Amino acid sequence: MMKAFDPTSLLTAAELREPRTPKELFCWVDAKCHLFAGCREAREWVLLRRGLSQAFHEEAFPFSRWAAHVYGDRSDVKCVFTLDNRDYDAFVVDYKMEPPSEIRVEITSAATDRQEYLRMKYFVEHGHVSVWGPVTASGNERRGHAIKVEGEAVAHSELLRRTCERIKSAAEGKAGKPHKPPRYGPGYVLLIAFDDWQWFDSDKDVPWLRAFVDEQVAPLPLNFDRFYAVGLSGKTCECFFPSAPE
């Protein structure tokens, strides 16, 4: 009997940790995405974010998009994904500085949540799914889910509202808590990845996004030098500064 293909062999922890220039990181991530897409056996592993697939898609992928925007083709910058228990997910070393400077990067996702997990689970089971329709489910992981995804169209304004609220929720998860020692600090930046594939209009939607974040997110107790809203399409990367006192 032929042994079943193991999709976890497509990505190793050592590969994720390898230091790369921004351009090398971007190209490596894209090559891996093409590899995953061409492997039918990897579909469930990728879409349900199992094992290292989760770290790759939710952290390394947006890290590569951000680094490309901020550092471009610079060869004197190295991007490193930590993949360990540190309080940041990646760091960037800038060798143009003397001595070299290091920026610690915390990454969180406003693109993936429980609803999107259930949407992808429905897709894995049925081979089709509405991209934006509402998702409801009963049951649990152990006993199984009964998932229903509505096929209705969703207004652009509703997609923008959902995205902004998810960005705010993701930021709240990284904000300081009363009566607890502060997390992060000087030298840290926060990346909030969001889904801007197909629907997001940079000319019209970025001003709305910036106004929302300035009003609703920047005042949060975010102990970072700055934070970014990073679109997964690679087209959007907006920088913000916390306005709340540390």
N, C-alpha and C positions, 0 to 999 in steps of 0.2 A: 504494500500500500504506500502511495506517495505521501510524504509528510506535508502537512498543510503549511503554507507560507506564513511566516511570522512577520507582520508589518512593523513590529518594534525594531526589526533589524535595519529599517530605513533611516533611523536617527539614533545617534549615541550621545551620551552626556559629554564625552570628550569633544565631539564636533561642536556642540553648543558653546562650550567654554573657550574655544580657540580664539585668541585675539585676532581681530581683523580691522582693516581700515574701513571707513564708512562705505566706500564703494564695494569693497570685497564682501562686507556683511550683506549689503543690499543684493548683490548678485548671488551669494550663497543661499540666502533666504528664497529668492525667486527660483533658483534651481531646485531646491528642496520641494517647493510648492508644485512645480512641474512633475517632479518624481512622484509625489504623493498622488497627484491627479491621474497619473498614468497607471496607477496600481489599484486594480479593483479590490484586491484583498485588504487594502488600507482604508477603504471608505468609512467603515464604522469607527475605526481607530482614530481617524482624522476628525470626522464630523462630531463625534461624541467626546472629543478632547480627552482621550485616554492616555495615561502614561506621559511620556515626554512630548506627545502631541499638544498637550495643554500648554506647557511652558513655551513651546515653539510658537503656537498661534496666538496666544494671549499676551505673551511678553516679548519674545525674540522678534516676532514679525513687526509689531509697532515700534520696537526699538530701532529696527533697521530703517523704517520710514522716517522716523524722527532724526536719526543720525545723518541720513542723506540730505534732509532739509537744512539742518544746522551746520554741518561740516562739509557737505558737498564732496568734491574729489580730493580733499586734502589727504596726503599720504603720511603726514606727521601726527596723525591722530589714530589711536587704537581703541576699538570698542570691545568690551569684554562682558560676557554674560556670566553671572556668578553661579546660579543654579545650586545654592546652598542656603544655610540658615541665617545669613546676614540680614540686616534690616533694609537692604536695597537689592534690586534684581540685577543690576548691571552697573558698569562704570566706564567712564571715558577718560583716557589719559591723553593730554595735549602736550606733545613734545616740543612744540614751538616755544613754550614757556621755559624759563630757567629759574629754579628747577621745574621739571614737568608738573603740570597741575592735574588734579583728578576731580572729576565730577561724579557724584554718586546718583544713580538713576533708579527711582522707584516707579514701577509700571502697574497700572490697574486698568481694568477693562470696563467700558460703558457699552460694549457691543455684545457681550455674552452675559446672559443671566438665565434664570430658571426657565423662563418662557422660551428663550432661544434654544436651550438644551432640549426641551420637549419638542420644539419645532423640528430640530434635526433628528431626533429620535423617530418622529413620525415619518420623516423623509427616508430614513434608513429602512423602515418597515414597509413603506408603501411605494417608494420610488418617485414620489412627487409631493409637493407641499406649496401652499401659498407663502410667498416671501414675507408679507407683512400682515396677513390676516390674524385676528385675535386667536389665542391658544387657550384651551381649557383642558383639564385633565383630572381624572380620579384615579385612586389606587396609589401604589408606592413602588419604589425601586425593587423591593424584594418580591412582592406579589405580582408586579406588573402594572403598567399604566394603560388606561383607556384614554387616548389622546384625541381631541377634536380640534381641527384648525379650520377656521372660517375662510372661505374663498373670496370674501368681499374686498372691494377696492378700499384703499386708505388714502385720505387726502394728504397732500404734501405738507400742509400746515400741521397735521396730526403727527406725521413722521418727525417733523422738526421739534414739536413739543415733546414727544417721547424721548428723542435723542438728548435734548437739553436736560430733561429730568434725570435721565440715566447718568449723564455727566455729573450732575449735582450729587446724585446718590453715590457714585464712585468716589467723588472728592470727599464726601462726608465720612466714608470709610477710612480715609487717610488723615482726617483732621484730628487735632488734639482733643483729649478728653479732660473734663474738670477733675481735679484732685489726683491726676496721674502724671508721672514724669513725662516731659515732652519727648515725642519721637522725632527722628530726623534732625534737621538743623542746618547750619550754614554748609554750603557745598553740596546740598541735595537739590535735585529737581524731580518733579513729578510728571509722568506722562499719563494722560487719560486717553485711552484708545476708544474711538467710536466708529460706527459703521457709516461711511459716506459713499458707499458703492451705489452707482446708478442714479439715485434720487437727489443727492445733495448738489445744489447749485452754488458754486463758490461766490459768484458775483452777487447773488441775492441773499444767500443764507448766511454767509460769514458775518455780515454786520449784525444780523439778528442774533446769531450765536454769541458774538462778542458782547453785545448788550446784555444778554441773559447771564453770561458768565461773570461779567463785571459786577452785576447787581446781586446775583444769587450765590455765586461760588467764591469769588475773590474775598468776600468778607468772612468766610469760614476760617477757623484757626488752623491754617495750613502752614506747617513749619518747614517751608521750602523756600529757596531763593526765588524760584519761579516755577510755574507749571504750564503744561502744554496740552491743548486738545489736538490729538493726532488722528487724522482720518486714515482708515485702513486702505483706502484706494491709493494712498501716496500723494494725493493732490492737496490735502489740507494739513497745515501745521501752524496753529495759532498760539502765540506766547502770551502769558498773563502773569501778573505779579499779585501775590496776596496783599489785601488791603487791611486785614485784621491785625492788630498788634500781637506780637509773639508772646 
